[in-house]
Amino acid sequence: PAIRTGAASGPNFAGHLTLVGWGCGTECQVTVIIDARTGEIYPQSLLTQMGTAHTRMSTLLIADPPDTAAAEFPGVDPKDCVACGIPAAYVWRGNRLEPLGSGEHPHLSKRR
């Protein structure tokens, strides 16, 4: 039901994609990527602790964004926050997300 309900809201990422997320336990979210034109669910998914930041017309996605951590845990530096996850940037490349920059990118599912 979460995927169907989320998909019904329409595109919210990269022009024609819909990101749909739901909780998978304490401080855990799963996000799937759906093509709003075809209904295809891409095999790649994201696991985050603080969700994602993205816009409808951009291909850039931030997983575990620091500003979300700051709002959730006022006064705590995100680098000192065990529950905040590791912020990382990704870009949509037509059929999958690719990591941007150096550093850890632990959010992507192993399926590619």
MARSE-724152 format. One line per field, with one value per residue: y negated, x, z negated of N, C-alpha, C in turn; residue number from 1. Coordinates in steps of 0.2 Angstrom, whole numbers, plus 5000, padded with zeros to 4 digits. Layout:
<zalos>
n.yy (Y, ...)
n.xx (X, ...)
n.zz (Z, ...)
ca.yy (Y, ...)
ca.xx (X, ...)
ca.zz (Z, ...)
c.yy (Y, ...)
c.xx (X, ...)
c.zz (Z, ...)
seq (NUM, ...)
</zalos>
This chain:
<zalos>
n.yy (5006, 4994, 4990, 4989, 4979, 4969, 4967, 4962, 4949, 4943, 4936, 4932, 4930, 4928, 4924, 4934, 4944, 4953, 4953, 4964, 4967, 4976, 4981, 4992, 4997, 4992, 4976, 4979, 4978, 4984, 4980, 4980, 4980, 4974, 4974, 4962, 4961, 4974, 4983, 4991, 4999, 4995, 5006, 5002, 4996, 4985, 4984, 4975, 4965, 4952, 4948, 4941, 4927, 4918, 4912, 4909, 4905, 4908, 4918, 4921, 4929, 4929, 4939, 4943, 4929, 4915, 4904, 4909, 4917, 4907, 4901, 4911, 4914, 4902, 4892, 4902, 4907, 4913, 4922, 4928, 4936, 4951, 4956, 4949, 4953, 4955, 4941, 4940, 4937, 4940, 4943, 4944, 4955, 4958, 4972, 4976, 4971, 4963, 4962, 4946, 4937, 4940, 4951, 4959, 4969, 4976, 4979, 4984, 4998, 5015, 5020, 5018)
n.xx (5004, 5010, 5019, 5010, 5001, 5010, 5015, 5004, 5004, 5011, 5025, 5040, 5053, 5068, 5060, 5051, 5050, 5045, 5049, 5046, 5045, 5046, 5045, 5057, 5059, 5066, 5073, 5076, 5073, 5066, 5068, 5060, 5061, 5051, 5045, 5035, 5028, 5027, 5025, 5035, 5045, 5061, 5075, 5085, 5086, 5085, 5093, 5090, 5093, 5089, 5080, 5078, 5083, 5077, 5071, 5058, 5062, 5075, 5090, 5098, 5100, 5100, 5105, 5101, 5101, 5110, 5103, 5091, 5094, 5099, 5087, 5080, 5087, 5091, 5104, 5114, 5128, 5128, 5139, 5142, 5131, 5124, 5112, 5110, 5114, 5124, 5128, 5126, 5128, 5119, 5117, 5104, 5105, 5098, 5093, 5097, 5104, 5119, 5134, 5140, 5155, 5168, 5171, 5160, 5146, 5134, 5120, 5114, 5105, 5111, 5107, 5109)
n.zz (5000, 4997, 5007, 5018, 5014, 5012, 5025, 5032, 5029, 5038, 5049, 5040, 5041, 5052, 5063, 5069, 5060, 5045, 5028, 5015, 4999, 4983, 4966, 4958, 4946, 4930, 4933, 4947, 4964, 4979, 4997, 5012, 5030, 5043, 5059, 5064, 5076, 5082, 5072, 5068, 5056, 5050, 5048, 5039, 5022, 5008, 4992, 4977, 4963, 4959, 4970, 4986, 4996, 5010, 5026, 5038, 5051, 5051, 5053, 5043, 5027, 5009, 4997, 4980, 4976, 4969, 4964, 4960, 4950, 4941, 4938, 4932, 4921, 4912, 4908, 4908, 4916, 4932, 4935, 4923, 4920, 4918, 4922, 4934, 4947, 4962, 4971, 4989, 5007, 5022, 5039, 5052, 5066, 5077, 5076, 5064, 5047, 5045, 5035, 5029, 5027, 5015, 5001, 4989, 4996, 4991, 4993, 5005, 5011, 5014, 5026, 5043)
ca.yy (5000, 4988, 4989, 4987, 4973, 4964, 4966, 4959, 4942, 4940, 4935, 4927, 4931, 4929, 4923, 4939, 4950, 4952, 4956, 4966, 4969, 4978, 4983, 4999, 4998, 4986, 4972, 4982, 4977, 4986, 4976, 4984, 4975, 4976, 4970, 4960, 4962, 4981, 4987, 4996, 4998, 4997, 5011, 4999, 4992, 4981, 4985, 4969, 4964, 4946, 4947, 4938, 4920, 4918, 4908, 4912, 4904, 4909, 4925, 4922, 4931, 4929, 4944, 4941, 4922, 4912, 4899, 4913, 4919, 4901, 4899, 4916, 4914, 4896, 4891, 4907, 4907, 4920, 4927, 4931, 4939, 4958, 4957, 4945, 4956, 4952, 4937, 4941, 4935, 4945, 4940, 4949, 4956, 4961, 4978, 4977, 4966, 4964, 4957, 4940, 4935, 4945, 4952, 4965, 4969, 4982, 4979, 4988, 5005, 5018, 5022, 5012)
ca.xx (5000, 5014, 5021, 5004, 4999, 5015, 5015, 4998, 5005, 5014, 5032, 5043, 5061, 5070, 5055, 5046, 5051, 5042, 5052, 5042, 5048, 5042, 5049, 5058, 5061, 5069, 5078, 5077, 5068, 5067, 5065, 5060, 5061, 5046, 5044, 5028, 5025, 5026, 5024, 5041, 5049, 5068, 5077, 5089, 5083, 5090, 5091, 5093, 5091, 5085, 5077, 5081, 5081, 5076, 5066, 5055, 5065, 5083, 5092, 5102, 5097, 5104, 5103, 5103, 5103, 5112, 5098, 5086, 5097, 5099, 5080, 5077, 5092, 5093, 5110, 5118, 5132, 5127, 5145, 5142, 5125, 5124, 5106, 5109, 5116, 5130, 5125, 5129, 5125, 5118, 5113, 5100, 5108, 5093, 5090, 5100, 5107, 5126, 5137, 5144, 5160, 5172, 5168, 5155, 5139, 5131, 5113, 5111, 5104, 5116, 5105, 5110)
ca.zz (5000, 4996, 5014, 5022, 5011, 5014, 5032, 5033, 5027, 5044, 5049, 5035, 5042, 5058, 5068, 5070, 5055, 5039, 5023, 5010, 4993, 4977, 4960, 4958, 4939, 4927, 4937, 4953, 4969, 4986, 5002, 5019, 5036, 5047, 5065, 5064, 5083, 5084, 5066, 5067, 5050, 5052, 5043, 5034, 5017, 5003, 4984, 4974, 4956, 4959, 4976, 4992, 4999, 5017, 5029, 5043, 5057, 5051, 5053, 5037, 5021, 5004, 4992, 4973, 4976, 4962, 4961, 4957, 4943, 4936, 4936, 4927, 4915, 4911, 4904, 4909, 4922, 4935, 4935, 4917, 4919, 4920, 4926, 4940, 4953, 4965, 4977, 4995, 5013, 5027, 5045, 5056, 5072, 5082, 5074, 5057, 5044, 5044, 5029, 5031, 5022, 5011, 4994, 4989, 4999, 4988, 4994, 5010, 5011, 5017, 5032, 5048)
c.yy (4994, 4986, 4986, 4980, 4967, 4962, 4962, 4951, 4939, 4939, 4930, 4927, 4931, 4928, 4928, 4945, 4948, 4956, 4958, 4969, 4971, 4980, 4990, 5001, 4992, 4983, 4976, 4981, 4981, 4982, 4980, 4978, 4978, 4971, 4968, 4960, 4969, 4985, 4991, 4994, 5000, 5002, 5008, 4995, 4989, 4983, 4979, 4969, 4957, 4944, 4944, 4931, 4921, 4914, 4911, 4911, 4905, 4916, 4926, 4924, 4931, 4934, 4942, 4934, 4919, 4908, 4903, 4915, 4913, 4900, 4905, 4916, 4907, 4895, 4897, 4907, 4914, 4925, 4931, 4935, 4946, 4959, 4954, 4948, 4952, 4948, 4939, 4939, 4940, 4941, 4946, 4949, 4960, 4967, 4980, 4971, 4968, 4959, 4951, 4939, 4941, 4946, 4958, 4964, 4975, 4983, 4983, 4995, 5009, 5020, 5016, 5014)
c.xx (5004, 5016, 5015, 5001, 5004, 5016, 5009, 4999, 5009, 5022, 5034, 5051, 5062, 5065, 5050, 5046, 5047, 5046, 5047, 5046, 5043, 5047, 5050, 5061, 5064, 5074, 5080, 5071, 5071, 5064, 5066, 5059, 5056, 5045, 5037, 5024, 5023, 5024, 5030, 5044, 5056, 5070, 5082, 5084, 5088, 5088, 5094, 5090, 5087, 5082, 5081, 5079, 5082, 5071, 5063, 5059, 5073, 5084, 5097, 5098, 5102, 5101, 5105, 5105, 5105, 5107, 5093, 5088, 5097, 5092, 5078, 5081, 5095, 5099, 5115, 5122, 5131, 5133, 5145, 5136, 5124, 5118, 5105, 5111, 5122, 5127, 5129, 5125, 5125, 5115, 5110, 5103, 5104, 5090, 5093, 5103, 5115, 5129, 5140, 5149, 5163, 5168, 5163, 5149, 5136, 5124, 5110, 5111, 5110, 5114, 5106, 5108)
c.zz (5000, 5003, 5018, 5020, 5013, 5021, 5035, 5033, 5033, 5043, 5043, 5036, 5049, 5064, 5069, 5065, 5049, 5034, 5018, 5005, 4987, 4972, 4960, 4951, 4936, 4931, 4943, 4958, 4976, 4991, 5008, 5024, 5041, 5053, 5065, 5071, 5084, 5078, 5064, 5060, 5051, 5046, 5037, 5029, 5012, 4996, 4981, 4967, 4955, 4965, 4981, 4993, 5006, 5020, 5035, 5050, 5057, 5051, 5047, 5031, 5015, 4999, 4985, 4973, 4969, 4959, 4958, 4950, 4938, 4934, 4931, 4921, 4914, 4906, 4904, 4916, 4926, 4935, 4929, 4915, 4922, 4924, 4932, 4947, 4956, 4971, 4983, 5001, 5018, 5033, 5049, 5063, 5077, 5080, 5067, 5054, 5044, 5039, 5032, 5025, 5019, 5005, 4995, 4992, 4997, 4990, 4999, 5009, 5015, 5024, 5037, 5054)
seq (1, 2, 3, 4, 5, 6, 7, 8, 9, 10, 11, 12, 13, 14, 15, 16, 17, 18, 19, 20, 21, 22, 23, 24, 25, 26, 27, 28, 29, 30, 31, 32, 33, 34, 35, 36, 37, 38, 39, 40, 41, 42, 43, 44, 45, 46, 47, 48, 49, 50, 51, 52, 53, 54, 55, 56, 57, 58, 59, 60, 61, 62, 63, 64, 65, 66, 67, 68, 69, 70, 71, 72, 73, 74, 75, 76, 77, 78, 79, 80, 81, 82, 83, 84, 85, 86, 87, 88, 89, 90, 91, 92, 93, 94, 95, 96, 97, 98, 99, 100, 101, 102, 103, 104, 105, 106, 107, 108, 109, 110, 111, 112)
</zalos>
